[in-house]
Amino acid sequence: MTRTLTVDEAAIRGLFTEHEEGMRLRDPARIVARYAGDVVTATLAPPLRNSPLDARDVESLAGWMAGFEGPITLEHRDLTVVVSGDVAFAHGLARLAAVPVGYPEGFSMWMRTTVGFERRDGRWLVTHAHDSVPFHMEGSFLAATDLEP
């Protein structure tokens, strides 16, 4: 049996597509446009938590993007979206691939992603986003960036 996406689920999945396209096009304003004014994010880079002002800082995101040569690829996979009224959340996996400036080759790594949404004035917005990478717990405490789904 094939399940049909609801209008809300489709809109939320569209926000993930916007994120992917914003990365591909190196358009930080497109990425930030998905965020509510009070969004809180936890990205892979420090700090532990980004304030709404930091999360919505287009210039900072542009600076991060400038640290890579060529395309920046973001791919979401295995997304589960749950909607209840004006609140929704989604979780799944994401792959980030890029070539850091000055490095001979790039990287490709999978991470976990969880995103919270609220419908405000008829529009779904990201209110919380959390990305993480597991780490090896045998004593090295190195990020497990070699994992694949």
N, C-alpha and C positions, 0 to 999 in steps of 0.2 A: 504494500500500500504506500503510495507516494503522498507525503504531507505537503500541503500548500502553505507557503509562508503567509503570515498575516501582513497587513499593511505596515504595522508597527515593526515587526521583525525585519521586513524588507528595508524600512527606513534606517534601522539600526545597523544592519549589514552594510548599507550604503555608506555609513559613517566610517566603517573599516576600510571600504574602498577609497573613500576620500583621503584617509590617512596614507594608504599605499600610494595613491596618485601624488599626494603632496610630497612624499619622500622621493618618488621617481622624478618628479618635476623640480625638486629642490625648491618647493614653495612653502616656506614656513607659515605664511599667513593662512594658507589653505588648511594646514594641520591645526593651527590654533583656533580657527573659526569654529571648530567642532566643540570647543571647550566652553562650559558655563563660566560665568564670571567668578564663581567660587570654587572652581575645580581644584582638586589636590591630586598630584601625581607622584608616583614612585617609579622612577626610571632606573635603568641599569647603572647609570653614572651617579656618583654622589651628588647631592646629599641623600640622606635616608628618605626625605620627603621634600617635595617642591611646593611652595606656597602658590596660591592662585596667581599672584603677580609674576613669580618666576616661571610657572608652567605656561603662562600666556605671553612670555617675552619673545617676540618674533625675532629680534636682533640676536638674542642668545642662541636660539635654535638655528638661525642662519650661520652663526659662528661655528656651531657644532658641525653643520653640514659642510662648511668650508674646510673641515679637517679631512675630507675624503675627495679622492679623484674619481672621475667618471660617475657612473650611476650608483645610487643608493637604493637597494632593493629591500622592500618590506613585503612579506607574504603572510597572510593569515590562513590558518588551517584548523579544521576540526572545531569550528566555533559552535558553541551552544548559546542560544539567545533565549532568555526568559523575560516575558513582559507581564506586568501586573499593574493595571491602571496607568498612572503616570510615572512609574518607576520600572526600570529594567536593568538587567545585568547580562553580561556575556563573558564567556571564558573559552580559552582554547590555546592554540600554539601560534607562535609567530617566528618567522625566519628573517633575520637581518643579514644582508650581504653588502659589502663595500670594500674599497681599497683605501686605506689610510694614506694621506699625503706622505710621500717619502718612503713608502714601503714598496718592495718589488711585487708583492702579490697581496691579494685581499683575504678576507675571511668570510665565512658563512656560518652562522650559529643560530640554533633554535632556543627559544625562551618560552616561558609561560606568560600568559597575559590574561588579566581580569579587568573588566571595565564596567563601571556603573553609570547609568544614564537617568536623567529626569526629563520629562516632557514639560517644557516651559513655553507658554504662549504658542502652543501647538507645534513646537519644534523639539525634537530629541537633541539633547546636549550631553556631552561627557561631563560627569561631576566627579568621577574618581577613576584613575587609570593606574594599574600596577603591573609592571613587568618584572620578571625575576628569572634568574638562572640558578639551578641547583649547584651545590658545591660538594666536592669530595670530602668525606668526613673521616678519612683514615688518618688524618693528621696533617695533610698538606694544605687543606682548606682552599685548594684551587677551584676556581669556577669550572664547572663541567660543561664547557662550551663545545665539546665534541659529541654530545648526545644528538640523536636524530630520532624522529618519530617512527 
